[in-house]
Amino acid sequence: MAEKSLKEKVIEFLNEENYFTNSLAFFEKKTGIPRLFLFGGCVSLLSLYLVIGYASGFIVALLGFLYPAYASVKAVESVNKDDDTQWLTYWVVYAAFSIVEYFSDIFLSWFPLYFLLKCIFLCWCMAPFSWNGAHFIYSRFIAPFVIQHEKEVDTLLRKSTAAVKDFYGKAEKEVKKAAIDHITSESSNKEFKKDD
């Protein structure tokens, strides 16, 4: 069975039952404009807004998080495990992108098309086809890097865990000792005051 084209998948999505497509169906009925064109208009307005609008960063962050979070919950609750892999891959790429963006955002956010390009990138990463951005970036960059450095990372994590446990144990002993010293000094102070 041949994989559906992007246009076919968009049309299939636009005919699903949800708030967005129901709104498009309402406007399609009222205006007579096909919902594919209405959807294209919404995408065009969003693109224009991301270039010149206020709070573009917030809107892109919302788009990059809300729908994937919703789709991830649906994937976890479904019997099919392929969608779990798709969304887990998206979140790994999203986390890596967030780390890279943390350091580059201060420079890139000054470019007029930055938020539009970021939105396009995130949409490519969450796109419902097998060659989406998340799969591409994960299989080409993230997985090979992790596999290459897996032993070193595991060793570092074990050492870090041991150090944290050791620190926690020492801190717990010191806190207990300080609490016991405080309690005994208070009780001896009360006894001293009684004797006066």
C-alpha positions as CSV (number, residue, x, y, z in Angstrom):
1,M,0.0,0.0,0.0
2,A,1.5,3.3,-1.1
3,E,2.0,6.0,1.5
4,K,-0.5,8.9,1.2
5,S,0.7,12.2,-0.1
6,L,0.9,15.3,2.1
7,K,-2.1,16.8,0.5
8,E,-4.2,13.6,1.1
9,K,-3.1,13.5,4.7
10,V,-4.1,17.2,5.2
11,I,-7.5,16.6,3.6
12,E,-7.9,13.5,5.8
13,F,-7.0,15.6,8.9
14,L,-9.4,18.3,7.8
15,N,-12.3,15.8,7.7
16,E,-11.7,14.4,11.2
17,E,-14.0,15.4,14.1
18,N,-12.4,18.0,16.4
19,Y,-12.9,21.6,17.4
20,F,-10.7,23.0,14.7
21,T,-12.1,21.0,11.8
22,N,-15.7,21.5,13.1
23,S,-15.0,25.3,13.0
24,L,-13.7,24.9,9.4
25,A,-16.8,22.9,8.5
26,F,-19.0,25.7,9.9
27,F,-17.2,28.4,7.9
28,E,-17.2,26.2,4.8
29,K,-20.9,25.9,5.1
30,K,-21.5,29.6,5.6
31,T,-19.1,30.9,3.0
32,G,-19.0,28.1,0.4
33,I,-15.2,28.1,0.4
34,P,-13.7,24.6,0.7
35,R,-12.1,23.9,4.0
36,L,-8.7,23.1,2.4
37,F,-8.6,26.8,1.2
38,L,-9.8,28.0,4.6
39,F,-7.0,26.0,6.2
40,G,-4.5,27.5,3.8
41,G,-5.8,30.9,4.7
42,C,-5.4,30.2,8.4
43,V,-1.8,28.9,7.8
44,S,-1.1,32.1,5.8
45,L,-2.4,34.4,8.5
46,L,-0.5,32.5,11.2
47,S,2.7,32.8,9.0
48,L,2.2,36.5,8.6
49,Y,1.5,37.0,12.3
50,L,4.7,35.1,13.2
51,V,6.7,37.5,11.1
52,I,5.2,40.8,12.3
53,G,3.0,39.9,15.3
54,Y,3.3,40.3,19.1
55,A,4.2,37.3,21.3
56,S,5.3,35.2,18.4
57,G,7.7,33.2,20.6
58,F,4.9,32.2,22.9
59,I,2.6,31.1,20.0
60,V,5.3,29.0,18.5
61,A,6.1,27.4,21.9
62,L,2.4,26.7,22.3
63,L,2.1,25.1,18.9
64,G,5.3,23.1,19.4
65,F,4.0,21.8,22.7
66,L,0.2,21.6,22.9
67,Y,-0.6,19.4,19.9
68,P,2.3,17.0,20.4
69,A,1.3,16.7,24.1
70,Y,-2.3,15.9,23.1
71,A,-1.1,13.4,20.4
72,S,1.3,11.8,22.9
73,V,-1.5,11.2,25.4
74,K,-3.6,9.6,22.6
75,A,-0.6,7.5,21.6
76,V,0.0,6.2,25.1
77,E,-3.7,5.3,25.4
78,S,-3.8,3.5,22.1
79,V,-2.9,-0.1,21.5
80,N,-0.7,0.8,18.5
81,K,3.0,1.2,19.6
82,D,4.1,2.9,16.3
83,D,2.6,6.2,17.4
84,D,4.3,5.9,20.8
85,T,7.6,5.7,19.0
86,Q,6.8,8.6,16.7
87,W,5.9,10.9,19.6
88,L,8.7,9.7,21.8
89,T,11.1,10.5,19.0
90,Y,9.5,14.0,18.6
91,W,10.1,14.7,22.3
92,V,13.7,13.6,22.2
93,V,14.3,15.9,19.2
94,Y,12.3,18.7,20.9
95,A,14.5,18.4,24.0
96,A,17.7,18.5,22.0
97,F,16.3,21.5,20.0
98,S,15.4,23.3,23.2
99,I,18.9,22.9,24.5
100,V,20.5,24.2,21.3
101,E,17.9,27.0,21.1
102,Y,18.7,28.1,24.6
103,F,22.2,29.2,23.5
104,S,21.3,30.5,20.1
105,D,17.9,32.1,20.7
106,I,19.4,35.4,21.9
107,F,21.0,35.9,18.5
108,L,18.4,34.2,16.2
109,S,15.3,35.8,17.7
110,W,16.4,39.2,16.2
111,F,15.9,37.8,12.6
112,P,12.4,38.7,11.3
113,L,11.6,35.2,10.0
114,Y,13.0,33.4,13.0
115,F,9.6,32.4,14.7
116,L,8.1,31.5,11.3
117,L,11.0,29.2,10.5
118,K,10.9,27.8,14.0
119,C,7.2,27.1,13.6
120,I,7.8,25.4,10.2
121,F,10.6,23.3,11.7
122,L,8.4,22.1,14.6
123,C,5.6,21.4,12.2
124,W,8.0,19.3,10.1
125,C,9.1,17.5,13.2
126,M,5.6,16.6,14.2
127,A,4.3,15.9,10.7
128,P,2.3,12.7,10.3
129,F,4.5,10.9,7.8
130,S,7.5,8.6,8.1
131,W,10.1,11.0,6.8
132,N,9.2,13.8,9.2
133,G,11.8,16.0,10.8
134,A,11.9,14.2,14.2
135,H,12.6,10.9,12.5
136,F,15.3,12.4,10.3
137,I,17.1,14.3,13.0
138,Y,16.9,11.4,15.5
139,S,18.2,8.8,13.1
140,R,20.9,10.9,11.5
141,F,22.3,12.8,14.5
142,I,20.9,12.0,17.9
143,A,20.9,8.2,17.9
144,P,24.4,7.8,16.4
145,F,25.7,10.3,18.9
146,V,24.1,8.6,21.9
147,I,25.2,5.1,20.7
148,Q,28.8,6.4,20.3
149,H,28.9,7.9,23.8
150,E,26.5,5.6,25.7
151,K,29.2,3.9,27.8
152,E,30.7,7.2,28.9
153,V,27.3,8.7,29.7
154,D,26.3,5.6,31.7
155,T,29.5,5.7,33.7
156,L,29.1,9.4,34.4
157,L,25.5,8.9,35.5
158,R,26.5,6.0,37.8
159,K,29.2,8.2,39.4
160,S,26.9,11.2,39.7
161,T,24.2,9.0,41.3
162,A,26.7,7.6,43.8
163,A,28.0,11.1,44.6
164,V,24.5,12.4,45.2
165,K,23.6,9.5,47.4
166,D,26.8,10.0,49.4
167,F,26.1,13.7,49.7
168,Y,22.5,13.0,50.7
169,G,23.6,10.5,53.4
170,K,26.2,12.9,54.9
171,A,23.6,15.8,54.8
172,E,21.0,13.6,56.5
173,K,23.5,12.6,59.3
174,E,24.4,16.3,59.8
175,V,20.8,17.4,59.9
176,K,19.9,14.6,62.4
177,K,22.9,15.5,64.6
178,A,22.0,19.2,64.5
179,A,18.4,18.4,65.4
180,I,19.4,16.2,68.3
181,D,21.9,18.9,69.5
182,H,19.2,21.5,69.3
183,I,16.7,19.4,71.2
184,T,19.1,18.4,73.9
185,S,20.3,22.1,74.3
186,E,16.7,23.3,74.6
187,S,15.8,20.6,77.2
188,S,19.0,21.5,79.2
189,N,18.1,25.2,79.0
190,K,14.6,24.4,80.3
191,E,16.0,22.4,83.2
192,F,18.5,25.2,84.0
193,K,15.6,27.8,84.1
194,K,13.6,25.5,86.4
195,D,16.5,25.4,88.9
196,D,16.6,29.2,89.0
